[in-house]
């Protein structure tokens, strides 16, 4: 009986996964056109590439998201200089309208 309940719960979770991935997409919710979605992906890729090349910012630690040219940076950086530099890189990227720099610094340093 416990196995059947476990299988039922796992099945329900697996059935819900595609629904959560579809409803989270801005294109599916009509907040962004397919063309602007592609442009936002290009903006995010340009920012990540510039961060990988920059000696101050660790591009692997920074997550970049873009929606209609508004960029959000999240993740962790080692110093205030790295946080500021990441914001500068994002702001200087063509097509960026606004930057939300939500990068976090480590505590205790």
Residue pairs with C-beta under 8 A, 6 or more apart in sequence:
22 28
23 29
26 32
26 37
26 67
27 33
27 34
27 37
31 67
31 68
32 40
32 67
32 68
36 68
36 69
39 69
39 95
40 66
40 67
40 68
40 69
41 66
42 95
43 66
43 69
43 71
43 93
43 94
43 95
43 96
44 64
44 65
44 66
44 71
46 93
46 94
47 64
47 66
47 71
47 89
47 90
47 93
47 96
48 59
48 62
48 64
49 59
50 89
50 93
51 57
51 58
51 59
51 62
51 64
51 86
51 89
52 59
52 60
53 59
54 85
54 89
56 79
56 81
56 82
56 85
57 77
57 82
57 85
57 86
57 89
58 77
58 78
58 82
61 75
61 76
61 77
62 73
62 74
62 75
62 77
62 86
62 103
63 73
63 74
63 75
64 71
64 72
64 73
64 90
65 71
65 72
65 74
66 72
66 96
68 97
69 95
69 96
69 97
69 98
70 96
70 97
70 98
70 99
70 100
71 90
71 93
71 96
71 98
71 99
71 100
72 99
72 100
72 102
73 86
73 87
73 90
73 99
73 100
73 101
73 102
73 103
74 102
74 103
74 104
75 103
75 104
76 103
76 104
76 105
76 106
77 83
77 86
77 103
77 104
77 105
78 105
78 106
79 105
80 105
82 103
83 101
83 103
83 105
86 101
86 103
87 99
87 101
87 103
90 96
90 99
90 101
91 99
